[in-house]
Amino acid sequence: MRKLFVIVIALFAANAGAQPADTAKVIKPWTHNLVGGLNLTQVSFNDNWAQGGENALAYAMSLVGKSGNELPKTNWTISYKFAFGQTKLGSQGIRKTDDKIDVESNLTFKVGTYVNPYVAATLKTQFAKGFDYSQKDTKTGKFQQVSKFLDPGYLTQSAGLGYQPMPQIKTRLGVALREVITSEFNIYADHPATQAIEKTKVEGGLESVTEVTWQLQSNLLFTGKVELFDAFKNFDLIIMRSDNTLAAKVSKYVTVNFNVQLLKEPPVSRGKIQVKQTLAIGLNFTFL
């Protein structure tokens, strides 16, 4: 009897921990994607070279990734972009050519087929000091510094509705709170109409973000992102950020990237659109 009791208890415990195959729900774990890039350029001349030119050395590193958690009622994605590059031309000092920290978290609640509510948060800043190489300090003779890590730093929290008509395109529109944080370089947060110098700026407004990921061919991928923010207080001054990349995969590890970034941020850009264009060929490594 004692042995029978033990067997019954064991069978009950095993059966309680199991689920029928037709009712068990498979919960997908977190999935991760991480790709690193490295571009190098080196040119060197000896003293006998008569056709002119200057020695040059340049490098650029990037790390782009995304983590996602797909559940029956929610979808949570965290995307991040890190980039840094420098160059040295002739007798000039080392100059920065690229510097980016861009992290975004987006939680979508699945209530419909195409339109779903979301909450999101983003952080944008840079790693190292930035200089205006067209301006020199009259006292020190050094180039004018215009930025550094978290100066400025951009934080945005938003909530609204997302729309995805097809797998390649998704867009969202919602209300947002945008904070600009500075410490030394207050032009990014200061309001020119006031006498006091503001080191932080907090604005409420509308935010629109549209992302496109389009596989044009088996070895050709286009990714684009357009971010718009319109503050309630200055509804006629729209802040725009756009980052677009066309990547051609030459081989397993070699990729050619053509990138165009557009930025319009009054009053820093004085109402004009800033443009940055990069064409690079280098090594890509898929870590995850």
N, C-alpha and C positions, 0 to 999 in steps of 0.2 A: 504493500500500500504506500509505503514511504517513497519507493522508487517511482511508482505511478504518479504520485503527487508532483515529484520533481520534474518528470517528463511533461506533464500537463502545463506546469508553470513555464517551462522553457518554450514549448510550442506557442503558448499565448504571447509571450514576449516577442518571439520571432515574427509572429503574425501581425502584432500591433505595430511593429516598425516597418512593415512592408506596405506598399500601396499597389492596388491593381494597375496593370499596365495601361488601361484605357482611361484612368482618372488621374494618374500621376502627372504633375506639371513640371516640366523641365525648365528650371530657372537658369538663364544664361549668366555666366560670370562676367566680370569685367573683361573687356577686350582692349588691347593696347596696340598702338601703332607708333613707331618711332623711327625717323629717318634722319641721318646726319649727312652733311655735305662739306666738302673741303675743296677750295679752289686756290691754286698757287700760280704765280707769274714771276719769272725772274729773267732779267736782261742784264748782260754784263759786257763791257767793252775794254779792250786793253789800250795801251798808249799809242799803238800803231794804227788804230782805227781812224780813218781820215774822212769818213762820210758823215760825221756828226752823230750825236745821240747822247743819252745819259743813262747810267746804270739805274735799274728799277727793280724793286722787290715788292710784291703785294700778295696778300692772302685774305681769304674770307672763309669763315666757318658758320655753319648753320645747323640748327637742330629743330625739327618740326615733328610734332606728335599729337596724338589724340587718344583719349581713353573714354570708353563708353560703357554704360550699364543699361541693357535693354531688359525691361520688366513688362509684364502684361499691361500695367496701367501707367507706367512712366518711362521716360527715356532721359538719361542723364549723360551729357557729354562734357568733357573737359579738354580743350584744345590749347596748345601752347606753341609759340614760335620764338626761338632765340637765334640771334645772328650777331656776328661781330667780325669786322675786317679792318685791316690797316694797310697802308702803302708807304713806301719810301722812294722818292724820286731824286736822283742825283744827290746834291749836297743838302737838300731840304730835310728837315726832321721828319720823324714818323707821323703820319696823319691818319686820322680815322676815316674810313670809307663807309662803314656800316655798323649799326649798333641798335639792337632791338630786343625788347622784352615785351611779349604780348601773350597774356593768359586770359582765357575766357571759360566760364562755367555756365552751362545752360541746362535747366531742368524743364522738360516738357511733360505735361499731363495729357494722356491720351483719352480724349472724350469724343473725338470725331474722326472722320477719314482723312480730311485735308486740313481742317482748321482746329488748332489746339492751343490752350493757354500755356504760358511759360513764365519762368522767372530766370533772370540771367545776371551775371556780374562779370566785369572785365577789369583788367589792370594793364596799363601801358606805361612803360618807362624805358630806361637805357642802362647799360652797365657802366660806362666810363665817361670821363669829361668830354664835352664837346666845345669846339672852338670855331670862331669866325675867322677864317684865314685871310679875309680881305681887310681886317681891322687889327691894328696893333696898339697896345697901350703906350701912350707917349712917355710915361715915366719908366716903365720896366723894359719896353721894347718887345714884349711878348705878345702873342696873339690874344685877342679878346676871348675869354671864356664865356660861353653862353648857356651851358647846361651841365648837369652831372646826374649821378644815380638818384632817382626819385626827385629830381629837381629839373624839369617838372615831372610829376607823377599824375597819371589820369586814372581815376576810379569811376566806374559807372555801374549803377544797379537799375534794373528795369524789369517791368512786368507787362504782359499784354497777350496778344494772339499771334501765333505762328501759322504760316501757310506753306504747304509743300505740294505744288501741283504735279511734280514729277521727281524721281529720285535725284536728278542732277541739280535741281534748283529748290532753294528754300529761302523764305523771307519771313521777317517778323516786324511787328509794329506795336509799340507800347509806350507807356509813360516811363520816364527815367529820371534819376537823380545823378548828376554828374559833378564830380569834385576834381578840382585841379589843385595840386599840392606843390608848393615851392618853399625854398628857404633863402637862397641868395638871389636867384634870377626870377624876380617877381613880375616880369613883364607878362608871363604866361597867365598870371592870376590877377594882376592889378587892374582895377577899373580906372580908365583914364579920366573919367568925369569927376572923380573924388580927389581930395587933397591927400588923404591918408594912403599909404602904400599897403595894399592887401596881399598877404602871402598865400592865402587860400581863396578859392572861389567855389561856391556851391550853387548850382543852378538846377531847377526842375524844368522839364520839357518833354518833347516827343522824340523818340528814337526809332529809326528804321535801319535794319540790317538785312542785306541780301547777299547770299552766298551761292556761287556756281561752281560745280565740279563736273567738268565735261571731258570724257574720254573721246577725243576727236579721232584718233587712230590707236592701234595697239601700242604704239610707242610715243604717242603725242597726247599730253594731258594739259588742259587749261583749268586753272583755279582762279577765281576772282571773288573779291569781297568789297562791298560798298557799305559804309557806315555813315549815317546822317543823324545829326542831333540839332534840334531847333528849340532853343530856350523860350519859355513862356514870356520872359521879360523883353527879349529882343527877337521877336518872331521873324524879322526880316533878315537876320544874320544866321545862316545855316552853316554849321561846322561839318565838313566832309572829310572822310578818310577812305581811300580806295587802294587796294593792294591786288595786283593782277600778275599772274605768272603763267608763262607758256613753257612747259618742260618737254624736251625731246630726249628720249632715252636712246643713246647711241649703242650702248652695250650693257651688260649686266651691271657694271659699276660706273660707267661714264654717262653723264647727263649734261645737256646744254639747256641753260635756263635764261629766259628773257623776262625780266621783271620791270613793271612800271608802277610806281606809287604816286598817288595824287593826294595832296593835303591842302585844305583851305580852312584856316582857323583865324578869323578876325579877333582882335586887332593885330595878332602876331604877324600874319601874312599880309596885312593891310588890304584885305579883300581880294588879293590875287591868289591864284592856284599855284602851289609849289609842286614841282615835278621832279621825280628821281627815277632814272632809267638805268638798268644794269643788264649787261649781257655777259654771261659767264659759262665756262665749260670746266667741269671738275668731276671729282669722285663722289659718289653717293653710296651710303651704306645703310642697309635696313637692319636695325638692331632688334626691333620687335614687330 
